[in-house]
Amino acid sequence: MIHTPGHASWLNQVEIFFSIIQKKVVSPNDLARLDQLSGILLAFADRYNQTARPFNWKYTAADLARLLDQITAHENPASLPQAA
C-alpha cells in the first residue's frame, strides 16, 4: 500500500487544470448552449497554453520521506528507538 497525502492533487496535474477551468471558465459564466461553452473552453485552452508555467510544487521528497517514517513508526512501534 502506498500512502499519499490528503492533498494528493500534486499527483494529478489534470485535476489541477480542471480546477482552474472550473474557477475561471465554468463558474463565472451562465451559458445557454453547449456550443457557447465549447467556444469559451477552446479559447481558454489556447490562451492558457500560451502563458502556462510549471506548477511550483511545495510538497517535497523530504516531506514524503517524513510522512512515510511517521506511517512506519505508527504501523510498527517496535521499530522505534527505545529510551535508555
PyMOL Python script that loads the backbone (N, CA, C, O; Angstrom):
from pymol import cmd

cmd.read_pdbstr("""\
ATOM      1  N   MET A   1       0.842  -1.168   0.000  1.00  0.00           N
ATOM      2  CA  MET A   1       0.000   0.000   0.000  1.00  0.00           C
ATOM      3  C   MET A   1       0.891   1.235   0.000  1.00  0.00           C
ATOM      4  O   MET A   1       1.916   1.272   0.680  1.00  0.00           O
ATOM      5  N   ILE A   2       0.497   2.231  -0.758  1.00  0.00           N
ATOM      6  CA  ILE A   2       1.222   3.495  -0.793  1.00  0.00           C
ATOM      7  C   ILE A   2       0.327   4.562  -0.202  1.00  0.00           C
ATOM      8  O   ILE A   2      -0.798   4.761  -0.658  1.00  0.00           O
ATOM      9  N   HIS A   3       0.821   5.245   0.806  1.00  0.00           N
ATOM     10  CA  HIS A   3       0.061   6.316   1.437  1.00  0.00           C
ATOM     11  C   HIS A   3       0.392   7.632   0.745  1.00  0.00           C
ATOM     12  O   HIS A   3       1.560   7.967   0.549  1.00  0.00           O
ATOM     13  N   THR A   4      -0.632   8.362   0.383  1.00  0.00           N
ATOM     14  CA  THR A   4      -0.426   9.684  -0.206  1.00  0.00           C
ATOM     15  C   THR A   4      -1.070  10.719   0.699  1.00  0.00           C
ATOM     16  O   THR A   4      -1.987  10.398   1.457  1.00  0.00           O
ATOM     17  N   PRO A   5      -0.606  11.939   0.628  1.00  0.00           N
ATOM     18  CA  PRO A   5      -1.199  12.971   1.483  1.00  0.00           C
ATOM     19  C   PRO A   5      -2.652  13.233   1.095  1.00  0.00           C
ATOM     20  O   PRO A   5      -3.076  12.957  -0.027  1.00  0.00           O
ATOM     21  N   GLY A   6      -3.395  13.770   2.045  1.00  0.00           N
ATOM     22  CA  GLY A   6      -4.798  14.085   1.786  1.00  0.00           C
ATOM     23  C   GLY A   6      -4.956  15.110   0.682  1.00  0.00           C
ATOM     24  O   GLY A   6      -6.003  15.168   0.037  1.00  0.00           O
ATOM     25  N   HIS A   7      -3.944  15.912   0.457  1.00  0.00           N
ATOM     26  CA  HIS A   7      -3.966  16.918  -0.599  1.00  0.00           C
ATOM     27  C   HIS A   7      -3.239  16.379  -1.831  1.00  0.00           C
ATOM     28  O   HIS A   7      -2.347  17.037  -2.366  1.00  0.00           O
ATOM     29  N   ALA A   8      -3.619  15.191  -2.275  1.00  0.00           N
ATOM     30  CA  ALA A   8      -2.879  14.482  -3.313  1.00  0.00           C
ATOM     31  C   ALA A   8      -3.048  15.062  -4.712  1.00  0.00           C
ATOM     32  O   ALA A   8      -2.666  14.421  -5.690  1.00  0.00           O
ATOM     33  N   SER A   9      -3.611  16.256  -4.826  1.00  0.00           N
ATOM     34  CA  SER A   9      -3.733  16.860  -6.149  1.00  0.00           C
ATOM     35  C   SER A   9      -2.382  17.028  -6.821  1.00  0.00           C
ATOM     36  O   SER A   9      -2.300  17.067  -8.048  1.00  0.00           O
ATOM     37  N   TRP A  10      -1.331  17.126  -6.036  1.00  0.00           N
ATOM     38  CA  TRP A  10       0.000  17.273  -6.616  1.00  0.00           C
ATOM     39  C   TRP A  10       0.361  16.065  -7.470  1.00  0.00           C
ATOM     40  O   TRP A  10       1.283  16.136  -8.283  1.00  0.00           O
ATOM     41  N   LEU A  11      -0.355  14.958  -7.296  1.00  0.00           N
ATOM     42  CA  LEU A  11      -0.095  13.773  -8.101  1.00  0.00           C
ATOM     43  C   LEU A  11      -0.791  13.830  -9.451  1.00  0.00           C
ATOM     44  O   LEU A  11      -0.446  13.073 -10.358  1.00  0.00           O
ATOM     45  N   ASN A  12      -1.764  14.718  -9.593  1.00  0.00           N
ATOM     46  CA  ASN A  12      -2.601  14.684 -10.776  1.00  0.00           C
ATOM     47  C   ASN A  12      -2.725  16.082 -11.386  1.00  0.00           C
ATOM     48  O   ASN A  12      -3.577  16.872 -10.979  1.00  0.00           O
ATOM     49  N   GLN A  13      -1.879  16.373 -12.349  1.00  0.00           N
ATOM     50  CA  GLN A  13      -1.886  17.698 -12.952  1.00  0.00           C
ATOM     51  C   GLN A  13      -3.174  17.980 -13.705  1.00  0.00           C
ATOM     52  O   GLN A  13      -3.589  19.135 -13.795  1.00  0.00           O
ATOM     53  N   VAL A  14      -3.812  16.959 -14.244  1.00  0.00           N
ATOM     54  CA  VAL A  14      -5.084  17.164 -14.955  1.00  0.00           C
ATOM     55  C   VAL A  14      -6.144  17.652 -13.984  1.00  0.00           C
ATOM     56  O   VAL A  14      -6.953  18.512 -14.331  1.00  0.00           O
ATOM     57  N   GLU A  15      -6.149  17.117 -12.781  1.00  0.00           N
ATOM     58  CA  GLU A  15      -7.100  17.577 -11.761  1.00  0.00           C
ATOM     59  C   GLU A  15      -6.897  19.061 -11.468  1.00  0.00           C
ATOM     60  O   GLU A  15      -7.865  19.801 -11.291  1.00  0.00           O
ATOM     61  N   ILE A  16      -5.649  19.491 -11.417  1.00  0.00           N
ATOM     62  CA  ILE A  16      -5.357  20.906 -11.174  1.00  0.00           C
ATOM     63  C   ILE A  16      -5.865  21.747 -12.345  1.00  0.00           C
ATOM     64  O   ILE A  16      -6.481  22.793 -12.138  1.00  0.00           O
ATOM     65  N   PHE A  17      -5.608  21.295 -13.564  1.00  0.00           N
ATOM     66  CA  PHE A  17      -6.064  22.031 -14.749  1.00  0.00           C
ATOM     67  C   PHE A  17      -7.584  22.133 -14.764  1.00  0.00           C
ATOM     68  O   PHE A  17      -8.121  23.203 -15.049  1.00  0.00           O
ATOM     69  N   PHE A  18      -8.286  21.047 -14.463  1.00  0.00           N
ATOM     70  CA  PHE A  18      -9.751  21.086 -14.428  1.00  0.00           C
ATOM     71  C   PHE A  18     -10.254  22.020 -13.330  1.00  0.00           C
ATOM     72  O   PHE A  18     -11.283  22.674 -13.500  1.00  0.00           O
ATOM     73  N   SER A  19      -9.552  22.087 -12.226  1.00  0.00           N
ATOM     74  CA  SER A  19      -9.924  23.011 -11.156  1.00  0.00           C
ATOM     75  C   SER A  19      -9.803  24.460 -11.639  1.00  0.00           C
ATOM     76  O   SER A  19     -10.655  25.296 -11.338  1.00  0.00           O
ATOM     77  N   ILE A  20      -8.748  24.743 -12.382  1.00  0.00           N
ATOM     78  CA  ILE A  20      -8.563  26.082 -12.941  1.00  0.00           C
ATOM     79  C   ILE A  20      -9.692  26.410 -13.917  1.00  0.00           C
ATOM     80  O   ILE A  20     -10.237  27.513 -13.893  1.00  0.00           O
ATOM     81  N   ILE A  21     -10.038  25.458 -14.768  1.00  0.00           N
ATOM     82  CA  ILE A  21     -11.139  25.660 -15.718  1.00  0.00           C
ATOM     83  C   ILE A  21     -12.448  25.917 -14.977  1.00  0.00           C
ATOM     84  O   ILE A  21     -13.215  26.804 -15.353  1.00  0.00           O
ATOM     85  N   GLN A  22     -12.700  25.144 -13.931  1.00  0.00           N
ATOM     86  CA  GLN A  22     -13.934  25.322 -13.156  1.00  0.00           C
ATOM     87  C   GLN A  22     -14.017  26.728 -12.571  1.00  0.00           C
ATOM     88  O   GLN A  22     -15.064  27.372 -12.631  1.00  0.00           O
ATOM     89  N   LYS A  23     -12.905  27.199 -12.005  1.00  0.00           N
ATOM     90  CA  LYS A  23     -12.904  28.504 -11.330  1.00  0.00           C
ATOM     91  C   LYS A  23     -12.892  29.679 -12.299  1.00  0.00           C
ATOM     92  O   LYS A  23     -13.492  30.717 -12.019  1.00  0.00           O
ATOM     93  N   LYS A  24     -12.215  29.530 -13.436  1.00  0.00           N
ATOM     94  CA  LYS A  24     -12.032  30.675 -14.330  1.00  0.00           C
ATOM     95  C   LYS A  24     -12.951  30.676 -15.534  1.00  0.00           C
ATOM     96  O   LYS A  24     -13.134  31.719 -16.162  1.00  0.00           O
ATOM     97  N   VAL A  25     -13.538  29.530 -15.876  1.00  0.00           N
ATOM     98  CA  VAL A  25     -14.350  29.459 -17.088  1.00  0.00           C
ATOM     99  C   VAL A  25     -15.794  29.074 -16.790  1.00  0.00           C
ATOM    100  O   VAL A  25     -16.721  29.793 -17.161  1.00  0.00           O
ATOM    101  N   VAL A  26     -15.982  27.956 -16.131  1.00  0.00           N
ATOM    102  CA  VAL A  26     -17.331  27.418 -15.969  1.00  0.00           C
ATOM    103  C   VAL A  26     -18.150  28.193 -14.945  1.00  0.00           C
ATOM    104  O   VAL A  26     -19.260  28.632 -15.247  1.00  0.00           O
ATOM    105  N   SER A  27     -17.617  28.366 -13.737  1.00  0.00           N
ATOM    106  CA  SER A  27     -18.393  29.000 -12.660  1.00  0.00           C
ATOM    107  C   SER A  27     -18.827  30.434 -12.948  1.00  0.00           C
ATOM    108  O   SER A  27     -19.974  30.779 -12.663  1.00  0.00           O
ATOM    109  N   PRO A  28     -17.959  31.284 -13.501  1.00  0.00           N
ATOM    110  CA  PRO A  28     -18.387  32.674 -13.676  1.00  0.00           C
ATOM    111  C   PRO A  28     -19.319  32.896 -14.876  1.00  0.00           C
ATOM    112  O   PRO A  28     -19.791  34.015 -15.075  1.00  0.00           O
ATOM    113  N   ASN A  29     -19.591  31.870 -15.670  1.00  0.00           N
ATOM    114  CA  ASN A  29     -20.398  32.034 -16.871  1.00  0.00           C
ATOM    115  C   ASN A  29     -21.738  31.314 -16.746  1.00  0.00           C
ATOM    116  O   ASN A  29     -21.836  30.239 -16.155  1.00  0.00           O
ATOM    117  N   ASP A  30     -22.755  31.932 -17.316  1.00  0.00           N
ATOM    118  CA  ASP A  30     -24.084  31.328 -17.377  1.00  0.00           C
ATOM    119  C   ASP A  30     -24.410  31.151 -18.856  1.00  0.00           C
ATOM    120  O   ASP A  30     -24.903  32.075 -19.504  1.00  0.00           O
ATOM    121  N   LEU A  31     -24.138  29.988 -19.375  1.00  0.00           N
ATOM    122  CA  LEU A  31     -24.259  29.749 -20.809  1.00  0.00           C
ATOM    123  C   LEU A  31     -25.521  28.945 -21.115  1.00  0.00           C
ATOM    124  O   LEU A  31     -25.851  27.979 -20.428  1.00  0.00           O
ATOM    125  N   ALA A  32     -26.209  29.373 -22.164  1.00  0.00           N
ATOM    126  CA  ALA A  32     -27.467  28.719 -22.526  1.00  0.00           C
ATOM    127  C   ALA A  32     -27.252  27.532 -23.457  1.00  0.00           C
ATOM    128  O   ALA A  32     -28.077  26.620 -23.504  1.00  0.00           O
ATOM    129  N   ARG A  33     -26.138  27.543 -24.200  1.00  0.00           N
ATOM    130  CA  ARG A  33     -25.941  26.489 -25.197  1.00  0.00           C
ATOM    131  C   ARG A  33     -24.569  25.839 -25.042  1.00  0.00           C
ATOM    132  O   ARG A  33     -23.605  26.468 -24.606  1.00  0.00           O
ATOM    133  N   LEU A  34     -24.514  24.583 -25.406  1.00  0.00           N
ATOM    134  CA  LEU A  34     -23.272  23.813 -25.312  1.00  0.00           C
ATOM    135  C   LEU A  34     -22.199  24.379 -26.234  1.00  0.00           C
ATOM    136  O   LEU A  34     -21.022  24.372 -25.872  1.00  0.00           O
ATOM    137  N   ASP A  35     -22.570  24.871 -27.417  1.00  0.00           N
ATOM    138  CA  ASP A  35     -21.566  25.410 -28.330  1.00  0.00           C
ATOM    139  C   ASP A  35     -20.922  26.679 -27.766  1.00  0.00           C
ATOM    140  O   ASP A  35     -19.772  26.974 -28.091  1.00  0.00           O
ATOM    141  N   GLN A  36     -21.632  27.430 -26.933  1.00  0.00           N
ATOM    142  CA  GLN A  36     -21.034  28.590 -26.268  1.00  0.00           C
ATOM    143  C   GLN A  36     -19.936  28.133 -25.305  1.00  0.00           C
ATOM    144  O   GLN A  36     -18.837  28.688 -25.287  1.00  0.00           O
ATOM    145  N   LEU A  37     -20.252  27.117 -24.510  1.00  0.00           N
ATOM    146  CA  LEU A  37     -19.267  26.577 -23.570  1.00  0.00           C
ATOM    147  C   LEU A  37     -18.057  26.029 -24.310  1.00  0.00           C
ATOM    148  O   LEU A  37     -16.916  26.235 -23.896  1.00  0.00           O
ATOM    149  N   SER A  38     -18.317  25.329 -25.409  1.00  0.00           N
ATOM    150  CA  SER A  38     -17.231  24.758 -26.193  1.00  0.00           C
ATOM    151  C   SER A  38     -16.293  25.849 -26.698  1.00  0.00           C
ATOM    152  O   SER A  38     -15.073  25.716 -26.603  1.00  0.00           O
ATOM    153  N   GLY A  39     -16.855  26.919 -27.230  1.00  0.00           N
ATOM    154  CA  GLY A  39     -16.038  28.022 -27.733  1.00  0.00           C
ATOM    155  C   GLY A  39     -15.215  28.679 -26.643  1.00  0.00           C
ATOM    156  O   GLY A  39     -14.040  28.984 -26.848  1.00  0.00           O
ATOM    157  N   ILE A  40     -15.823  28.901 -25.485  1.00  0.00           N
ATOM    158  CA  ILE A  40     -15.114  29.525 -24.363  1.00  0.00           C
ATOM    159  C   ILE A  40     -13.995  28.612 -23.853  1.00  0.00           C
ATOM    160  O   ILE A  40     -12.896  29.076 -23.550  1.00  0.00           O
ATOM    161  N   LEU A  41     -14.285  27.315 -23.762  1.00  0.00           N
ATOM    162  CA  LEU A  41     -13.257  26.373 -23.301  1.00  0.00           C
ATOM    163  C   LEU A  41     -12.075  26.307 -24.264  1.00  0.00           C
ATOM    164  O   LEU A  41     -10.921  26.294 -23.834  1.00  0.00           O
ATOM    165  N   LEU A  42     -12.358  26.267 -25.557  1.00  0.00           N
ATOM    166  CA  LEU A  42     -11.272  26.207 -26.540  1.00  0.00           C
ATOM    167  C   LEU A  42     -10.440  27.484 -26.521  1.00  0.00           C
ATOM    168  O   LEU A  42      -9.214  27.430 -26.615  1.00  0.00           O
ATOM    169  N   ALA A  43     -11.101  28.628 -26.402  1.00  0.00           N
ATOM    170  CA  ALA A  43     -10.369  29.898 -26.329  1.00  0.00           C
ATOM    171  C   ALA A  43      -9.514  29.951 -25.067  1.00  0.00           C
ATOM    172  O   ALA A  43      -8.374  30.414 -25.108  1.00  0.00           O
ATOM    173  N   PHE A  44     -10.061  29.477 -23.940  1.00  0.00           N
ATOM    174  CA  PHE A  44      -9.297  29.458 -22.696  1.00  0.00           C
ATOM    175  C   PHE A  44      -8.079  28.548 -22.834  1.00  0.00           C
ATOM    176  O   PHE A  44      -6.978  28.916 -22.422  1.00  0.00           O
ATOM    177  N   ALA A  45      -8.273  27.360 -23.414  1.00  0.00           N
ATOM    178  CA  ALA A  45      -7.157  26.417 -23.571  1.00  0.00           C
ATOM    179  C   ALA A  45      -6.054  27.016 -24.445  1.00  0.00           C
ATOM    180  O   ALA A  45      -4.872  26.856 -24.142  1.00  0.00           O
ATOM    181  N   ASP A  46      -6.425  27.695 -25.515  1.00  0.00           N
ATOM    182  CA  ASP A  46      -5.417  28.331 -26.376  1.00  0.00           C
ATOM    183  C   ASP A  46      -4.630  29.381 -25.597  1.00  0.00           C
ATOM    184  O   ASP A  46      -3.400  29.414 -25.657  1.00  0.00           O
ATOM    185  N   ARG A  47      -5.337  30.232 -24.870  1.00  0.00           N
ATOM    186  CA  ARG A  47      -4.665  31.287 -24.102  1.00  0.00           C
ATOM    187  C   ARG A  47      -3.812  30.686 -22.980  1.00  0.00           C
ATOM    188  O   ARG A  47      -2.678  31.109 -22.758  1.00  0.00           O
ATOM    189  N   TYR A  48      -4.360  29.712 -22.290  1.00  0.00           N
ATOM    190  CA  TYR A  48      -3.640  29.073 -21.186  1.00  0.00           C
ATOM    191  C   TYR A  48      -2.346  28.427 -21.685  1.00  0.00           C
ATOM    192  O   TYR A  48      -1.306  28.533 -21.035  1.00  0.00           O
ATOM    193  N   ASN A  49      -2.412  27.763 -22.827  1.00  0.00           N
ATOM    194  CA  ASN A  49      -1.226  27.103 -23.373  1.00  0.00           C
ATOM    195  C   ASN A  49      -0.131  28.088 -23.755  1.00  0.00           C
ATOM    196  O   ASN A  49       1.046  27.725 -23.768  1.00  0.00           O
ATOM    197  N   GLN A  50      -0.496  29.326 -24.067  1.00  0.00           N
ATOM    198  CA  GLN A  50       0.493  30.344 -24.408  1.00  0.00           C
ATOM    199  C   GLN A  50       1.168  30.924 -23.163  1.00  0.00           C
ATOM    200  O   GLN A  50       2.310  31.377 -23.230  1.00  0.00           O
ATOM    201  N   THR A  51       0.471  30.910 -22.040  1.00  0.00           N
ATOM    202  CA  THR A  51       1.000  31.566 -20.833  1.00  0.00           C
ATOM    203  C   THR A  51       1.321  30.602 -19.695  1.00  0.00           C
ATOM    204  O   THR A  51       1.838  31.021 -18.660  1.00  0.00           O
ATOM    205  N   ALA A  52       1.024  29.338 -19.871  1.00  0.00           N
ATOM    206  CA  ALA A  52       1.183  28.363 -18.782  1.00  0.00           C
ATOM    207  C   ALA A  52       2.640  28.225 -18.359  1.00  0.00           C
ATOM    208  O   ALA A  52       3.557  28.284 -19.178  1.00  0.00           O
ATOM    209  N   ARG A  53       2.821  28.043 -17.075  1.00  0.00           N
ATOM    210  CA  ARG A  53       4.139  27.796 -16.483  1.00  0.00           C
ATOM    211  C   ARG A  53       4.013  26.568 -15.585  1.00  0.00           C
ATOM    212  O   ARG A  53       2.919  26.250 -15.118  1.00  0.00           O
ATOM    213  N   PRO A  54       5.119  25.884 -15.344  1.00  0.00           N
ATOM    214  CA  PRO A  54       5.042  24.724 -14.442  1.00  0.00           C
ATOM    215  C   PRO A  54       4.537  25.136 -13.056  1.00  0.00           C
ATOM    216  O   PRO A  54       4.813  26.240 -12.585  1.00  0.00           O
ATOM    217  N   PHE A  55       3.802  24.241 -12.422  1.00  0.00           N
ATOM    218  CA  PHE A  55       3.326  24.489 -11.071  1.00  0.00           C
ATOM    219  C   PHE A  55       4.508  24.440 -10.106  1.00  0.00           C
ATOM    220  O   PHE A  55       5.432  23.647 -10.287  1.00  0.00           O
ATOM    221  N   ASN A  56       4.474  25.277  -9.098  1.00  0.00           N
ATOM    222  CA  ASN A  56       5.516  25.303  -8.085  1.00  0.00           C
ATOM    223  C   ASN A  56       5.100  24.365  -6.952  1.00  0.00           C
ATOM    224  O   ASN A  56       4.352  24.751  -6.053  1.00  0.00           O
ATOM    225  N   TRP A  57       5.594  23.135  -7.011  1.00  0.00           N
ATOM    226  CA  TRP A  57       5.214  22.143  -6.011  1.00  0.00           C
ATOM    227  C   TRP A  57       5.833  22.501  -4.670  1.00  0.00           C
ATOM    228  O   TRP A  57       7.013  22.842  -4.590  1.00  0.00           O
ATOM    229  N   LYS A  58       5.044  22.422  -3.638  1.00  0.00           N
ATOM    230  CA  LYS A  58       5.538  22.711  -2.293  1.00  0.00           C
ATOM    231  C   LYS A  58       5.741  21.434  -1.484  1.00  0.00           C
ATOM    232  O   LYS A  58       6.393  21.463  -0.440  1.00  0.00           O
ATOM    233  N   TYR A  59       5.198  20.327  -1.946  1.00  0.00           N
ATOM    234  CA  TYR A  59       5.342  19.052  -1.262  1.00  0.00           C
ATOM    235  C   TYR A  59       6.592  18.382  -1.802  1.00  0.00           C
ATOM    236  O   TYR A  59       6.620  17.959  -2.958  1.00  0.00           O
ATOM    237  N   THR A  60       7.616  18.283  -0.987  1.00  0.00           N
ATOM    238  CA  THR A  60       8.922  17.811  -1.440  1.00  0.00           C
ATOM    239  C   THR A  60       9.119  16.325  -1.157  1.00  0.00           C
ATOM    240  O   THR A  60       8.319  15.689  -0.470  1.00  0.00           O
ATOM    241  N   ALA A  61      10.191  15.802  -1.699  1.00  0.00           N
ATOM    242  CA  ALA A  61      10.557  14.411  -1.422  1.00  0.00           C
ATOM    243  C   ALA A  61      10.851  14.235   0.068  1.00  0.00           C
ATOM    244  O   ALA A  61      10.562  13.184   0.640  1.00  0.00           O
ATOM    245  N   ALA A  62      11.420  15.253   0.689  1.00  0.00           N
ATOM    246  CA  ALA A  62      11.694  15.184   2.132  1.00  0.00           C
ATOM    247  C   ALA A  62      10.385  15.127   2.922  1.00  0.00           C
ATOM    248  O   ALA A  62      10.295  14.414   3.921  1.00  0.00           O
ATOM    249  N   ASP A  63       9.377  15.873   2.480  1.00  0.00           N
ATOM    250  CA  ASP A  63       8.058  15.807   3.129  1.00  0.00           C
ATOM    251  C   ASP A  63       7.501  14.392   3.048  1.00  0.00           C
ATOM    252  O   ASP A  63       6.978  13.865   4.030  1.00  0.00           O
ATOM    253  N   LEU A  64       7.615  13.780   1.872  1.00  0.00           N
ATOM    254  CA  LEU A  64       7.128  12.422   1.692  1.00  0.00           C
ATOM    255  C   LEU A  64       7.907  11.435   2.565  1.00  0.00           C
ATOM    256  O   LEU A  64       7.318  10.530   3.156  1.00  0.00           O
ATOM    257  N   ALA A  65       9.222  11.607   2.646  1.00  0.00           N
ATOM    258  CA  ALA A  65      10.040  10.714   3.477  1.00  0.00           C
ATOM    259  C   ALA A  65       9.627  10.817   4.941  1.00  0.00           C
ATOM    260  O   ALA A  65       9.534   9.803   5.631  1.00  0.00           O
ATOM    261  N   ARG A  66       9.377  12.052   5.424  1.00  0.00           N
ATOM    262  CA  ARG A  66       8.927  12.223   6.809  1.00  0.00           C
ATOM    263  C   ARG A  66       7.573  11.540   7.036  1.00  0.00           C
ATOM    264  O   ARG A  66       7.362  10.884   8.057  1.00  0.00           O
ATOM    265  N   LEU A  67       6.663  11.700   6.076  1.00  0.00           N
ATOM    266  CA  LEU A  67       5.352  11.063   6.191  1.00  0.00           C
ATOM    267  C   LEU A  67       5.488   9.547   6.235  1.00  0.00           C
ATOM    268  O   LEU A  67       4.851   8.891   7.060  1.00  0.00           O
ATOM    269  N   LEU A  68       6.304   8.992   5.364  1.00  0.00           N
ATOM    270  CA  LEU A  68       6.500   7.540   5.352  1.00  0.00           C
ATOM    271  C   LEU A  68       7.142   7.054   6.644  1.00  0.00           C
ATOM    272  O   LEU A  68       6.795   5.977   7.129  1.00  0.00           O
ATOM    273  N   ASP A  69       8.079   7.826   7.218  1.00  0.00           N
ATOM    274  CA  ASP A  69       8.677   7.470   8.512  1.00  0.00           C
ATOM    275  C   ASP A  69       7.616   7.457   9.606  1.00  0.00           C
ATOM    276  O   ASP A  69       7.605   6.560  10.449  1.00  0.00           O
ATOM    277  N   GLN A  70       6.722   8.449   9.597  1.00  0.00           N
ATOM    278  CA  GLN A  70       5.652   8.504  10.596  1.00  0.00           C
ATOM    279  C   GLN A  70       4.712   7.306  10.452  1.00  0.00           C
ATOM    280  O   GLN A  70       4.301   6.706  11.445  1.00  0.00           O
ATOM    281  N   ILE A  71       4.379   6.968   9.213  1.00  0.00           N
ATOM    282  CA  ILE A  71       3.481   5.832   8.973  1.00  0.00           C
ATOM    283  C   ILE A  71       4.144   4.541   9.432  1.00  0.00           C
ATOM    284  O   ILE A  71       3.505   3.705  10.071  1.00  0.00           O
ATOM    285  N   THR A  72       5.422   4.375   9.109  1.00  0.00           N
ATOM    286  CA  THR A  72       6.159   3.176   9.518  1.00  0.00           C
ATOM    287  C   THR A  72       6.201   3.067  11.035  1.00  0.00           C
ATOM    288  O   THR A  72       5.987   1.988  11.589  1.00  0.00           O
ATOM    289  N   ALA A  73       6.475   4.176  11.704  1.00  0.00           N
ATOM    290  CA  ALA A  73       6.535   4.171  13.165  1.00  0.00           C
ATOM    291  C   ALA A  73       5.166   3.836  13.758  1.00  0.00           C
ATOM    292  O   ALA A  73       5.082   3.140  14.770  1.00  0.00           O
ATOM    293  N   HIS A  74       4.110   4.324  13.140  1.00  0.00           N
ATOM    294  CA  HIS A  74       2.760   4.052  13.639  1.00  0.00           C
ATOM    295  C   HIS A  74       2.376   2.589  13.432  1.00  0.00           C
ATOM    296  O   HIS A  74       1.755   1.972  14.298  1.00  0.00           O
ATOM    297  N   GLU A  75       2.752   2.039  12.273  1.00  0.00           N
ATOM    298  CA  GLU A  75       2.388   0.659  11.947  1.00  0.00           C
ATOM    299  C   GLU A  75       3.282  -0.362  12.635  1.00  0.00           C
ATOM    300  O   GLU A  75       2.880  -1.508  12.839  1.00  0.00           O
ATOM    301  N   ASN A  76       4.501   0.053  12.997  1.00  0.00           N
ATOM    302  CA  ASN A  76       5.453  -0.879  13.590  1.00  0.00           C
ATOM    303  C   ASN A  76       6.149  -0.194  14.781  1.00  0.00           C
ATOM    304  O   ASN A  76       7.300   0.225  14.661  1.00  0.00           O
ATOM    305  N   PRO A  77       5.472  -0.081  15.901  1.00  0.00           N
ATOM    306  CA  PRO A  77       6.066   0.611  17.051  1.00  0.00           C
ATOM    307  C   PRO A  77       7.366  -0.025  17.524  1.00  0.00           C
ATOM    308  O   PRO A  77       8.168   0.648  18.171  1.00  0.00           O
ATOM    309  N   ALA A  78       7.597  -1.285  17.225  1.00  0.00           N
ATOM    310  CA  ALA A  78       8.844  -1.957  17.646  1.00  0.00           C
ATOM    311  C   ALA A  78      10.049  -1.378  16.930  1.00  0.00           C
ATOM    312  O   ALA A  78      11.179  -1.570  17.377  1.00  0.00           O
ATOM    313  N   SER A  79       9.829  -0.664  15.813  1.00  0.00           N
ATOM    314  CA  SER A  79      10.967  -0.109  15.076  1.00  0.00           C
ATOM    315  C   SER A  79      11.443   1.222  15.671  1.00  0.00           C
ATOM    316  O   SER A  79      12.450   1.775  15.230  1.00  0.00           O
ATOM    317  N   LEU A  80      10.716   1.733  16.675  1.00  0.00           N
ATOM    318  CA  LEU A  80      11.115   2.993  17.302  1.00  0.00           C
ATOM    319  C   LEU A  80      12.298   2.757  18.233  1.00  0.00           C
ATOM    320  O   LEU A  80      12.374   1.707  18.871  1.00  0.00           O
ATOM    321  N   PRO A  81      13.220   3.709  18.323  1.00  0.00           N
ATOM    322  CA  PRO A  81      14.350   3.566  19.242  1.00  0.00           C
ATOM    323  C   PRO A  81      13.839   3.555  20.695  1.00  0.00           C
ATOM    324  O   PRO A  81      12.952   4.329  21.055  1.00  0.00           O
ATOM    325  N   GLN A  82      14.395   2.696  21.491  1.00  0.00           N
ATOM    326  CA  GLN A  82      13.978   2.589  22.889  1.00  0.00           C
ATOM    327  C   GLN A  82      14.734   3.607  23.736  1.00  0.00           C
ATOM    328  O   GLN A  82      15.938   3.803  23.571  1.00  0.00           O
ATOM    329  N   ALA A  83      14.007   4.249  24.644  1.00  0.00           N
ATOM    330  CA  ALA A  83      14.628   5.216  25.561  1.00  0.00           C
ATOM    331  C   ALA A  83      15.474   4.460  26.581  1.00  0.00           C
ATOM    332  O   ALA A  83      15.101   3.382  27.044  1.00  0.00           O
ATOM    333  N   ALA A  84      16.607   5.041  26.915  1.00  0.00           N
ATOM    334  CA  ALA A  84      17.516   4.370  27.863  1.00  0.00           C
ATOM    335  C   ALA A  84      17.156   4.708  29.277  1.00  0.00           C
ATOM    336  O   ALA A  84      17.808   4.236  30.209  1.00  0.00           O
TER     337      ALA A  84
END
""", "prot")
cmd.dss("prot")
cmd.show_as("cartoon", "prot")
cmd.util.cbc("prot")
cmd.orient("prot")
